Amino acid sequence: MSHKLPQTGDMNPNDFRQYGHQIVDWIADYLTHPEQYPVLSRSQPGEIKSQLPATPPAQPETMDRILADFENILLPGVTHWNHPSFFAYFGITGSMPGILGEMLMAALNVNAMLWKTSPAATELEDVALDWLRQMLGLPAGLDGVIMDTASISSMIAIAAAREALDLDVRRQGLAGRADLPRLRLYVSDQTHSSVEKGAITLGLGQENVVKIPSNAEFQMQVDALETAVQSDIAAGYRPFFVCATVGTTSTTSIDPVSEIAAIAQKHNLWLHVDGAYGGMAAIVPEMRGVLDGAEEADSIVVNPHKWLFTPIDLSVFYTRHPGVVKRAFSLVPDYLRTAEGDAAAVKNLMDYGVQLGRRFRALKLWMVIRTYGQDGLAARLREHIRLGQQFANWVDAASNFERLAPTPFSTVCFRACPDSVPETALNELNEQLMTAVNETGEIYLSHTNLSGKFTLRLAIGNIRTAERHVAHAWALLQETLTGLQQP
Ligand SMILES: Cc1ncc(COP(=O)(O)O)c(C=O)c1O
C-alpha cells in the first residue's frame, strides 16, 4: 500500500479496492462463523473507551492499523446480533443481500429528500413498499414511506391522526389553548413504549395515553376499550387514536384488530396497527390471518429490520391518508422548491416526516426481496415459526419448566419452575438462570415481566438459526438449572 497519502482528496482508489476486498472477505468469514464469538459481549463499562485515544489523530493512519483496532479493541465490545443463538429481544439479521445493498447505498450516498435529488430512490421506495404490501396481503390504496424505526413510524401516525382532527394544532400548537379538549390515545398495557413516547414528544401528555388492560392471553380487552372511550367522552375529552398490536413486544400476543377497528370506526378514532415484529409473518400464506382487520387501519407499521432479513434500520409506515401526513409535516422553504414538487407531479419524501435527509434505504429491501423471493422469505419465516413452536413443545413437556404465554409466532415466554422451589423464589431463580446461560457466551436470552413473574424470552428471527441452535439452548437451560439447584 502506498504511504504517500495525498494532502487533499479521497483515499487512493487502489487502496480502496484492496481494503474493500479484504473487508468483504472478513464479512463473509464473519457471517459464516459468527459462533466463533461469544454472542453477548463480555465487555465491562468503560473498557472499550479506555483503549481508544481521547484525542483525534493529527496525521493520517493506515487502514491496516485501523482494521487491527477494529478487530482487537472494538469486536470484543460487540454483541453479535448475527449469531444464530442470539435469542434476546427480537432476533434480527443483516443478511448478505441486505449488506450488499448497504454498500451500494453508502457508495451512492444520495440524499433522497426530494424526488429530484435522486428519482430512483423515491420511485424504488414506492415499488419495493408496494411489493411488500402485496406480500403481506394488505389492500391496494395503502401508501408506504420508509422510516428509520417503528418508534418514529408510530409517532408519525399520532401526528397525522392529530392533524386529521382539524384543530389547527399545526399553526397554533396545543399549549395555552382553552378552546381545545384533552386529546386521548388508547393503547393496551402490552403496547410498545414507543407509542407513549410519541405522544410525549408531540406534547399530548403521558396522562392522556390510556392503557387498556389486556386479558389472560395479553390481548387488549375490547370491552374495556369501549368503556374507556365512552367515559372519556362523558368527561369532555376527545378520543382520537387507538393502537392495536400484532405481535406485542413481551409475549407477541395479537390484539383483536377487527373488533378494535369497529370501535375505532364507531368513535372516529385513527386506527394504527403496530405490526413491527408480528406483521411480517403475514408473508407466510398460512399465517396471513395475523393481519386480519389491518385492512381497516388508517396506518400500519411493519419492520423489515426486525423479521425480514434487512439490516437495521428500515421500518415501513403505511397509511391510507398520505395527504394528511403531508399536511402535518410538509414545510417547503424556497431552496427546496422544485418544478415537479410545485406541480405535485412527484412524491417528495421530505414531506412525510420530520427529517429532511433520507438514505436510499429502499435499495437494501429491494435486494433482499429479489434475492430470496416471496416464497423464499415465507419459507424462512415459516421455519422460524416451526422452531419456536418446537421449543414451546419442549417447555410444555418438561416438568421443571412452564410456558407463561401463548406462542403465536417464533417467540417463547417461559420460566423454570422446579417443584422444589417455592413460588416466592422463582423470580430470583429465573434471573440467575438467565444470567448464567448468557454468561456462557453460547446463547443470549432476554426477559420480561408477566403479571409479576420474571419471564424468560427465547425469540427466533436470525436467518442462520437452525434446529441445532434451539436444541442447544434448551439443553443448556436444563443443564444450567440443574447446576443452580445443586447445594
Ligand atoms: C411491537 C413493537 N413496536 C415497536 C417497536 C420499536 O421498534 P423500533 O426499534 O423500530 O423503534 C418494537 C421493538 O421491539 C416492538 O416490539
The ligand as an ORCA input file, in Angstrom:
! r2SCAN-3c Opt
* xyz 0 1
  C     -44.286     -4.177     18.766
  C     -43.139     -3.216     18.671
  N     -43.342     -1.971     18.222
  C     -42.344     -1.089     18.130
  C     -41.053     -1.410     18.474
  C     -39.974     -0.395     18.347
  O     -39.178     -0.702     17.255
  P     -38.048      0.261     16.713
  O     -36.785     -0.161     17.375
  O     -38.017      0.037     15.236
  O     -38.412      1.662     17.072
  C     -40.792     -2.693     18.948
  C     -39.429     -3.099     19.335
  O     -39.147     -4.193     19.677
  C     -41.860     -3.616     19.046
  O     -41.665     -4.842     19.527
*
